[in-house]
Amino acid sequence: MNFENILTESENGIFIITINRPKQLNALTKSTIKEVGAAVKIANGDENIRGIIITGSGEKAFIAGADIKEFANFSVEQGKELSAHGHDVFNSVENSHKPVIAAVNGFALGGGCELAMACHIRIASDNAKFGQPEVSLGVIPGYGGTQRMAQLIGKSKAFELLMTGDMIDANEAERLGLANHVVEQANLMEFTKKLLTKIIKKSPYAIGKVISCINDSYSNDKNGFDTEINEFGNCFGSADFKEGTSAFLEKRKAIFTGK
């Protein structure tokens, strides 16, 4: 599939999605969001892919927000439609059964911060900045930011950041739990690939179930504990469980298939 706003590549079971609008600091447009969703769907449907990295092109920005020119004159209904579309795509990232890591290589503002928060893990370069400045424009985060920010850093601090629109640096993001790790810009992709490689060597079947259980714990209509009971049981019927236990007893490395 040909994309206009993103680049994709795969190596050693890792699918890398790069937002590629450097002149606009990788600002999100509706078409860019759509392409991200399509790329994630492709990765999830490819048996050779076991993990996904999302990053931005250049060294200044992961995604420095939305392209304001695109929606400055939207009506109420158009605004709702834009938000719903963003929710659909970012939810698909969050609910990907394959692990998704954001390699945040600079500004992650507005929709960029929201996309990073939709990923399962966030690795930040030492020059990264996070923020939701929407209130300065008379609007609120529309791609899940009001929900995921509170889930990740707590209600009180989320109120502060969302209502002031302030940016925080990478170290503060790590302290709050918004970023998992902070590394030097030059080492960002190497570190991210190393972490994801460690993850994808484990059982893909089990990793997918971990994602489901954690996500269900934050769902209003699901019970994460019930999901855990069911998925724990389901693991016993998987080829990965049989391989993992056999490998342990035979004192060898497991060769997982994700089935």
N, C-alpha and C positions, 0 to 999 in steps of 0.2 A: 504493500500500500504506500502510495506517495503522499508525503506530508509537506505542507508549506511553512509551518511555524515551529515544528519540532524536528529533531534528529533522533534516529534510533539505531542502536547497534547491539549486538549480542556477543558475549565472550564467556566461555567456561560456565555456561548455565545462567549467566547474569544478563538481563535485558536492561539497557541503559536508555532512558528517555531524557533528552536535553531540550529544554525550552530555548528556541533559537531565534530570538528577536533582540540581539544585543544593542542595536541603535535605540530601541525603546526600553532598554534595561529589562528585556524579557517580559514586558507588561502583558497581562492576560487579555485576550479578546475572546468573544464567544467561540470563534472558530478554533482558537488555540486550545481552549478547554475541551472542545469536542474531540480534537486530535489526541489529547492526552487520554481521554476516555477510550478512544479507539485503540491506542497503543497498549493500554493496560489490558484491554480485552484480548488483543493478539497475544500478549505475553502469557495470560492465563490459559489460553487455549493451546499453547505450544508445550508439548511434553518435554522438550529439550531445555525449556526455561524453568528455573527453580526460584529465581528471585529477581526483583526489580529495583533499580536505582533511578530516582528522578532528580535532575539537577538543572542548572541554568548555564547558558553559554557565557564565556568571558569570566572576569575576575571581580566584577563590580556587583552583580546582582544574581540572585537565585530567581526571584520574580519581584520586581519593585511595584507591585500592585496591579490594578486593572487599567486598561486603556480608557481613561475617562471620556475621551472624545466620542467613544462608541455609544455611551449611554447617557450623556449629559442632557439630552432632550427626550428621554424616555417617559412614557406615561406610567401611571400606576400599574396597569396590567402588564405592560412591557417589563417593568421592573420585577414584578412577581415571576414572570416567565423566565427572565434571566437568572434570578435566584434559584428557581426550581431546576433549571438546566444545570447550574453549577452544583447544586446538591446531588443530583443524580450522578454526575461524574465523580465528585469527591467521595461520595458514598461508595462508589465502585472501587476507588482506591483503598479506602478503609476496609472494605469487605473482600478485597482480593484474597484468595486462598493461598497466594504466594506472598512471601514477605516483601514489603515495599519500604525502602529506606530513602529519605530525602538527604541529599548531599547539598547542604545550604551554603553556597559559595559567595555570599554577599547579602545584599538587601533582600529580606523576605517580608514584604509589607502587604497589607490588605489581602487580596486573593492569594498572594504568594505565601504569606504566613498561614493562611487557611489550607492551602494545598500541602504545605509542610506538615501541618497538624493532622491532616488526614492520613499521612503516611504512618507506618507502625513505629518507625524509629527515625530520629533526626540527628544527623551529624553536622556540626556547624564549623565553618572555617573561622579563624580568629578575627576576621574582619566582618563577620556576619552581624546584621542588625535585624531584629524582629519587631513587628508592630502592626497594630490595626488602627490606622489613622482616619477611618471613615467618618467619625463624628465631626471632623474638621470640614467635611464636605456636606454635612447635613444628612448623612445616611448612616446605616449601620453595616457591619459585616453581613454579607448575604450568602456565603457559601459554607455555612456551618461554624463560623468563627465564634459566635456568641456561645455555642454549645461546647465545642472542643476545647476552647481556651479554659473554661471553667473546669472541665474534666481533667485537664493536664496540670493546671497550676493552682486550682482551688478557686472558690467563688469570690472571696474578698479581693484577691489580687487581680482576678479577671475583671471585676468591676473597675478597679483602678486603671488598668491598662486600656480597657475598652472605652472608658469614659473620658480619659485624658488624651487618648490617641498617642501617648508617648512611645518612643522606640526604646528598646533595651538592647544591650550588646550581647555578644555570644556568651560571655562568662556569666552574666546575670540570667540569661536564658537557661544555661546549664544548672545554675543554683536553684532556679524555680522549677526545674523539671521539664522545661519546654524543649531543651536540647539534651540529648544523651551524652554527647561528648563534644569537646572543642579541640580542634587540631589546627596546625598551621595550614594556610591556604595551599601551599605546594604539596602537602601530604593528604589533602582532603579525599581525593578519589581513591588513592591507594589504601587509606585507612578504611573507607567505606566498603571497598571491594573485599578487603580482608575480613571485615566483620560479617558481611553477607555470605562470603564463602564458608566461614565457620558455621553459619546458620544452615546453609543449604546442604551441608554434609550430613545433617541430621535427617530424620524421617520427614519427607515432604507431607505425607499423610498426617502425621502428628502435628507438624507445624501449622497446617491448615486448621486443625481442630483447636489448637491454642488460640489462633486468631478469632475463631468463632466464639469460643467461650468468653474471652475477654470482651469482645464487642457486645455480646449479649448481656454482659453485666451492666452495661450502660444503656441498655434499651428499655424503654418504658413498657413494652408489651412482651418482654421475654425475661426469664429468670436464669441468670448466669450459672447458678448452682445446679439447676435442672439440666441445663445444657451440658455442664461438665459431666454429670452422671451419665447422660446418654452417650456423649462422645467418648468418654472413657471406655464404656462398654463396647462401642462400635470399633474402637481400636483393636480389640481382641479378634475381630474378624478380618483384619487387614493383613495383606501380604507383608507390609512393613513391620508389623508386630512380630510375625513369625520369623522374619529375617533378623530383626533386631535381637530377639531373645536367643535365636539359634547362634548368632554370631557371638553374643556374650558368653554363652555356655561353651562354645567351641574356641573361645579366646582368639577371635579374628575380627577384622573390621567388617562392619555391615555394609552391604551393597543395597541401598534402598531404591525402590522403583516409584514410590509415591502412591501405591495402590494397596 
